[in-house]
Amino acid sequence: MTTAQDRIMTLDKAREIIKQQISFGSGYNRNAVRLLLGEIQREYGLQAGDQLIEELALGEVFGLVPGTDFTRVGR
């Protein structure tokens, strides 16, 4: 049985998924990363998303810029 705790996206889980998306590197993967960042920003705030963008060099890989609000992506 899945609990609410299992459904929460942790920063470590997001980091792992984003690294996989980077290895694939297409436009579809860019959108998947934007969706993940939106979820992280909703759960942990804009700074957590910015941290992942900088840490994983998402500006260089997908052109994502710190300070961007991704919370409405896919909604």
C-alpha positions, 0 to 999 in steps of 0.5 A: 500500500502506498502512503502519502509519505511515499508520494512526496518528491524528496530532493534526493529523488528529484536529483536522481530522476533529473540526472536520468533526464540529463542523460537522455537530453531531448526536448521531452526530457527538458519538459520532464525536468520542468515538471519535476522542478515545479513539484519541488518548488511547490513542496520546498520553495523556489530556492530548492528549485534554484539549488537543483538548477545550479547544482546540476547545471540545468542552465547549460543542459536545458537552458533553465534559469534560476528564479523561474517559477515552474509551479504552473508547468503542466497545470 
